Amino acid sequence: MEVILDKRNEMEIVFEGETHTLCNVLRSILMEDEKVKAAAYSIDHPIVGEPQLYIRAGSPKKSLKAAAETLRDRCDEFRGLIESL
């Protein structure tokens, strides 16, 4: 993960070695946060491109951290459901 833009209300991050999977779920969770004004990602080239996630919020770092924690919690919940089968 490399931060390429870090301003007061904006942040852009490159996720090296990742695909649509991580960025799409983070974007979705970020948009659930009322403090997030915008969240989007792009991959410039479908084969060799690295995903770039853009966040505009009151505090992008706090919103990203909260989204990552939510993702972890949801994954733990899903793992528990699978293991209970």
Secondary structure as the mmCIF struct_conf table of DSSP 4:
data_model
#
loop_
_struct_conf.conf_type_id
_struct_conf.id
_struct_conf.beg_label_comp_id
_struct_conf.beg_label_asym_id
_struct_conf.beg_label_seq_id
_struct_conf.end_label_comp_id
_struct_conf.end_label_asym_id
_struct_conf.end_label_seq_id
STRN STRN1 GLU A 2 ASP A 6
BEND BEND1 ARG A 8 ASN A 9
STRN STRN2 GLU A 10 VAL A 14
TURN_TY1_P TURN_TY1_P1 GLU A 16 GLY A 17
HELX_RH_AL_P HELX_RH_AL_P1 HIS A 20 LEU A 30
TURN_TY1_P TURN_TY1_P2 MET A 31 GLU A 32
BEND BEND2 ASP A 33 ASP A 33
TURN_TY1_P TURN_TY1_P3 GLU A 34 LYS A 35
STRN STRN3 VAL A 36 SER A 42
BEND BEND3 ASP A 44 HIS A 45
TURN_TY1_P TURN_TY1_P4 PRO A 46 VAL A 48
HELX_LH_PP_P HELX_LH_PP_P1 GLY A 49 PRO A 51
STRN STRN4 GLN A 52 ALA A 57
BEND BEND4 GLY A 58 SER A 59
HELX_RH_AL_P HELX_RH_AL_P2 PRO A 60 GLU A 83
TURN_TY1_P TURN_TY1_P5 SER A 84 SER A 84
#
